[in-house]
Amino acid sequence: MLPLMSNIKTKLIAGTVAVALIATSAAPAFAFGKDEQNMLKGALGVLLLGAIMRDANHHKHEQQQQPVYRQPVYYEDQPRPRPPVYQPPVQSYYNTPAAMAFNAYSGDERLRIQSTLANYGYYRGRVDGNFGPGTYQALTAYATQSGKMSMLETRGGAFGLMDGLLY
């Protein structure tokens, strides 16, 4: 509702109440008894109070505004947040082509692969024939140094790299 309309409405209600109070106080005493006059005053007071409360509730609902998004202000000394960057999910060591190829060898061959990597200085763990992060890091370091990193992307390439360590 427009502010002008609510102002007029308020003045109209106040004027009606004022006329009602003047009329009841000026009414002849013999027209109504004291009880009737008090009842009429109470009824008008309840009506007035109800109108005031309805008007206040109406204004309260009008004043509630929807939230508004405001662009944050960044100053020169504040770094701007970077948008999120998609990163592919991290692959487990145990699901790589290198792990599948390594585990396809016999236990004795796996021990020899780890021993060869240890002799070359890439593997620093216990030579136990089990594939884990240490074996994976040793294989990737060896493949990177020898220029054969792309071989670890496929199972066949991983077999070729590890065959080179065995024979």
C-alpha positions in Angstrom: 0.0 0.0 0.0 1.2 3.5 -0.7 2.4 5.5 2.2 -0.1 8.2 1.4 -3.0 5.7 1.5 -2.0 4.3 4.9 -1.6 7.8 6.3 -5.2 8.7 5.2 -6.5 5.4 6.6 -4.8 6.1 9.9 -6.3 9.6 10.1 -9.8 8.2 9.1 -9.7 5.6 11.9 -8.5 8.2 14.4 -11.2 10.6 13.4 -13.9 7.9 13.6 -12.8 7.0 17.1 -12.7 10.7 18.2 -16.3 11.3 16.9 -17.5 8.1 18.6 -16.0 9.1 22.0 -17.4 12.6 21.7 -20.8 11.3 20.7 -21.0 8.9 23.6 -19.8 11.4 26.2 -22.3 14.0 24.9 -25.3 11.6 24.7 -28.0 12.4 27.2 -27.7 10.6 30.4 -31.3 9.4 30.3 -31.0 7.7 26.8 -28.5 5.1 28.0 -27.8 3.9 31.5 -24.3 3.9 32.9 -23.9 0.2 32.1 -25.0 0.6 28.4 -22.6 3.5 28.0 -19.7 1.5 29.4 -20.5 -1.4 27.2 -20.6 0.8 24.1 -17.3 2.3 25.0 -15.8 -1.1 25.5 -17.1 -2.3 22.1 -15.7 0.7 20.3 -12.4 0.2 22.1 -12.2 -3.4 20.9 -13.1 -2.4 17.4 -10.5 0.3 17.4 -7.8 -2.0 18.9 -8.6 -4.6 16.2 -8.3 -2.1 13.4 -5.0 -0.8 14.7 -3.6 -4.4 15.1 -4.7 -5.4 11.5 -3.1 -2.2 10.1 0.1 -2.9 12.0 0.2 -6.5 10.8 -0.4 -5.4 7.3 2.5 -2.9 7.4 4.7 -5.5 9.0 4.2 -7.9 6.1 4.7 -5.0 3.6 8.0 -4.1 5.1 9.5 -7.6 4.9 11.6 -7.6 1.8 13.0 -10.5 -0.1 16.8 -11.0 0.4 18.8 -9.3 -2.3 22.2 -10.6 -3.5 24.8 -8.0 -3.6 28.1 -8.5 -5.4 30.9 -8.6 -2.9 33.3 -5.6 -3.0 37.0 -6.5 -3.3 39.7 -4.1 -2.5 43.1 -4.0 -4.2 44.9 -5.6 -1.3 42.4 -8.5 -1.1 42.9 -11.5 -3.3 39.8 -12.4 -5.4 38.5 -15.9 -4.9 39.2 -18.2 -7.8 36.4 -20.2 -9.4 36.5 -23.9 -8.7 38.6 -26.0 -11.1 37.6 -29.4 -12.1 40.1 -32.1 -11.1 39.7 -35.7 -12.2 39.2 -38.1 -9.3 42.4 -39.5 -7.8 43.1 -43.0 -9.0 44.2 -45.6 -6.4 47.6 -47.1 -6.7 46.0 -50.5 -6.7 43.7 -49.8 -9.8 46.5 -48.6 -12.1 47.7 -50.6 -15.1 51.1 -50.9 -13.4 49.5 -52.6 -10.3 47.5 -55.0 -12.5 50.6 -55.9 -14.5 52.8 -56.2 -11.4 50.4 -58.5 -9.6 50.1 -60.7 -12.7 53.8 -61.8 -12.2 54.7 -64.7 -10.0 55.9 -64.0 -6.4 59.6 -64.6 -7.4 59.3 -62.3 -10.4 57.8 -59.5 -8.3 60.7 -59.8 -5.8 63.2 -59.5 -8.7 61.4 -56.4 -10.1 61.5 -54.7 -6.6 65.2 -55.8 -6.2 66.1 -54.3 -9.6 64.4 -51.0 -8.8 66.2 -51.0 -5.4 69.5 -51.6 -7.1 68.9 -48.7 -9.5 68.1 -46.5 -6.4 64.4 -46.0 -7.1 62.9 -48.4 -4.5 63.6 -47.8 -0.8 61.1 -50.0 0.9 61.3 -53.6 2.0 61.6 -56.1 -0.9 58.5 -58.2 -0.2 56.9 -58.7 -3.6 53.7 -56.7 -2.7 52.5 -53.7 -4.7 52.0 -50.5 -2.8 52.8 -46.8 -2.9 56.5 -47.4 -2.7 56.6 -49.8 -5.6 54.3 -47.5 -7.6 56.6 -44.4 -6.9 59.7 -46.4 -7.8 58.1 -47.6 -11.1 57.0 -44.0 -12.1 60.4 -42.6 -11.1 62.2 -45.2 -13.2 59.8 -44.7 -16.2 60.2 -40.9 -16.0 64.0 -41.1 -15.9 64.1 -43.6 -18.8 61.6 -41.6 -20.9 59.0 -44.4 -20.8 56.3 -42.8 -18.6 53.7 -43.3 -21.3 54.2 -47.1 -21.0 52.6 -47.0 -17.6 49.3 -45.8 -19.0 48.3 -49.2 -20.4 48.7 -52.7 -19.0 50.6 -53.9 -22.0 53.1 -51.0 -21.7 53.5 -51.7 -18.0 54.3 -55.4 -18.8 56.9 -54.2 -21.3 58.5 -51.9 -18.7 58.6 -54.6 -16.0 59.9 -57.2 -18.5 62.8 -54.8 -19.2 63.5 -54.8 -15.4 63.4 -58.6 -15.3 65.5 -59.6 -18.4 
